[in-house]
Amino acid sequence: MLEDAIAYYHALLKDENLARATWEALTEGQRERYLFFGNRPLATVMRPRLLTWQQYELLQRGVELVVAALQRLGDALLADATLRSRIALTPQEEALLAQILIVCPRLEQGTPAGNERHLRAMRAAREHGSLPPPLHILNAPTGLMRRLGYGRGYVYDHEAPDRFSGQNYFPEGMARERYYEPTAEGREARLAERLAELDRLRAERRKEGS
């Protein structure tokens, strides 16, 4: 199986136009991410790592275990200031963490409704986490990406009526979901009004585009 994949890859490189476009995309992508040493890109060859399905599944399970462990560690650090003191955070990291704790209070400390929203978000991540965002929201730093449609049709919110384009940024094949439902109390009541207004504008934009 791997031999067939390698042979197929080598055959693709015989197409000079495809090989040149791929090399340009690789080089420009590295330049955009500052992956150059002087004028030399850090990756100078297009050499993929080809895996069997068994190897891929093993790698996927390993990554899932690591991500789950890091998530548990993050939850524990957010919940326990004493534990955080043991990892010697810098002042900048402490300041950033303070903002996270204020802006994004832990749902586990909230109501059953909050926990349900958290579970919905986790389910969506498991079911749709590998879906790419729609092409119109993606940057197009290379000619190849522009030809493929990256960034085509994007509407800048600040240039749209009411400063809201109403464009969909959920992946294709995934329905729009909401993971935050503000209450009618305090400042959340104002957030609820704003979300309702955005829903109305979004519906209007869909009608205008249909």
Secondary structure, 3 states (H helix, E strand, C coil): CHHHHHHHHHHHHCCHHHHHHHHHHHHHHHHHCCCEECCEECCCCCCCCCCCHHHHHHHHHHHHHHHHHHHHHHHHHHHCHHHHHCCCCCHHHHHHHHHHHHHCCCHHHCCHHHHHHHHHHHHHHHHHCCCCCCHHHCCCCCHHHHHCCCCCCCCCHHHCHHHCCCCCCCCCCCCCCCCCCCCCCHHHHHHHHHHHHHHHHHHHHHHHHC
